């Protein structure tokens, strides 16, 4: 049973990593595209191109910030140990409740593994704060709902 659980945790980590890599590549491409648009109009003398170039630079900077955030999110993900079983809810834990299943790491929304849904949530989220430190059999409240923890690993 333990190897099955660790296998699932590994799959969740791989899927999160794949999603983040896709987002990182998209942010890089958008940033490069905004930079290219700005560069194409660099030689233009007219004032109207100046404001266009500024708009492109602002957009490039926005994508650069997004990229930085995604890269640091990937750093958080890389620190999760897929070979460690968690006895209580903490970073890297897989949490099965009566209502939903969770993977504690980074916020990526719903992830499906072998037809089962898991919600990848951040260690900074209010939901995580409500369940942190709990273990199998415990309950926690979040948004007027009571969650019974069926399993933590």
C-alpha positions in Angstrom: 0.0 0.0 0.0 2.8 2.4 0.9 4.4 2.1 -2.5 1.0 2.9 -4.2 0.7 6.1 -2.1 4.3 7.2 -2.8 3.7 6.4 -6.5 0.6 8.7 -6.5 2.6 11.5 -4.7 5.3 11.2 -7.4 2.7 11.4 -10.1 1.2 14.5 -8.5 4.6 16.1 -8.3 5.4 15.3 -11.9 2.0 16.7 -13.1 2.5 19.9 -11.0 6.0 20.3 -12.5 4.7 19.7 -16.0 2.0 22.4 -15.5 4.4 24.9 -14.1 6.9 24.3 -16.9 4.2 25.0 -19.5 3.3 28.2 -17.6 7.0 29.2 -17.4 7.5 28.6 -21.1 4.3 30.6 -22.0 5.4 33.6 -19.8 8.9 33.5 -21.4 7.4 33.5 -24.9 5.0 36.3 -24.1 7.9 38.3 -22.5 10.1 37.8 -25.5 7.3 38.7 -27.9 6.6 42.0 -26.0 10.3 42.8 -26.1 10.5 42.1 -29.9 7.5 44.4 -30.5 9.2 47.1 -28.6 12.5 46.6 -30.5 10.8 46.7 -33.9 9.6 50.2 -33.2 12.8 51.4 -31.7 14.1 53.3 -34.7 10.8 55.2 -35.3 11.1 59.0 -34.8 7.4 59.8 -34.3 6.1 60.2 -30.7 3.2 57.8 -31.1 5.7 54.9 -31.5 7.4 56.0 -28.2 4.2 55.4 -26.2 3.7 52.1 -28.1 7.2 51.0 -27.1 6.6 52.0 -23.5 3.4 50.0 -23.5 5.4 47.0 -24.8 8.0 47.5 -22.1 5.3 47.6 -19.4 3.9 44.4 -20.8 7.3 42.8 -20.9 8.0 43.8 -17.3 4.6 42.3 -16.3 5.5 39.0 -18.0 9.0 39.1 -16.3 7.4 39.4 -12.9 5.0 36.6 -13.7 8.0 34.5 -14.8 9.9 35.2 -11.6 6.9 34.1 -9.6 6.5 30.9 -11.6 10.3 30.2 -11.2 10.1 30.6 -7.4 6.9 28.5 -7.3 8.9 25.8 -9.2 11.6 26.1 -6.5 9.0 25.4 -3.8 7.8 22.3 -5.7 11.4 21.0 -6.1 11.8 21.0 -2.3 9.0 18.5 -1.9 10.2 15.0 -1.2 8.1 12.5 -3.1 9.7 9.6 -1.2 8.6 10.8 2.2 5.3 9.8 3.8 3.6 12.5 5.8 1.9 11.5 9.0 0.3 15.0 9.4 -0.7 17.6 7.0 2.3 19.6 6.0 4.2 20.6 2.7 4.2 17.7 0.3 1.3 15.8 1.9 -1.5 14.2 0.0 -4.8 14.7 1.9 -7.9 12.6 1.2 -11.1 14.0 2.8 -14.7 13.0 2.4 -15.3 16.0 0.2 -12.1 16.5 -1.8 -8.5 15.4 -2.2 -5.6 17.8 -1.9 -1.9 17.9 -2.6 -0.1 20.5 -0.5 2.6 22.3 -2.4 1.8 25.0 -4.8 -1.4 26.5 -6.0 -2.3 25.0 -9.4 -6.0 24.2 -9.1 -7.4 20.8 -10.1 -5.2 18.0 -11.2 -6.4 14.6 -12.4 -4.3 11.5 -11.7 -5.7 8.2 -12.9 -9.2 9.6 -13.1 -9.1 11.0 -9.6 -9.2 14.7 -8.8 -6.8 16.4 -6.5 -6.5 20.1 -5.7 -3.0 21.4 -5.6 -2.9 24.1 -3.0 -0.2 26.3 -1.6 1.1 26.2 2.0 0.1 29.9 2.2 -3.6 29.3 1.4 -6.4 29.8 4.0 -7.5 26.2 3.3 -4.1 24.8 4.1 -3.9 26.9 7.3 -7.3 25.3 8.4 -5.9 21.8 8.0 -2.2 22.2 8.8 -0.9 19.7 11.5 -4.0 17.6 11.4 -3.8 13.8 10.7 -6.0 10.9 9.6 -9.3 10.8 11.5 -9.2 14.5 12.4 -11.7 17.0 11.1 -11.3 20.7 10.2 -13.7 23.5 9.3 -13.3 25.7 6.2 -16.0 28.1 4.8 -18.8 26.6 6.9 -18.0 23.0 5.8 -16.6 20.3 8.0 -14.0 18.1 6.4 -13.2 14.6 7.7 -9.7 13.5 6.9 -9.7 10.0 5.6 -6.0 9.7 4.9 -2.7 11.7 5.0 0.5 10.6 3.3 
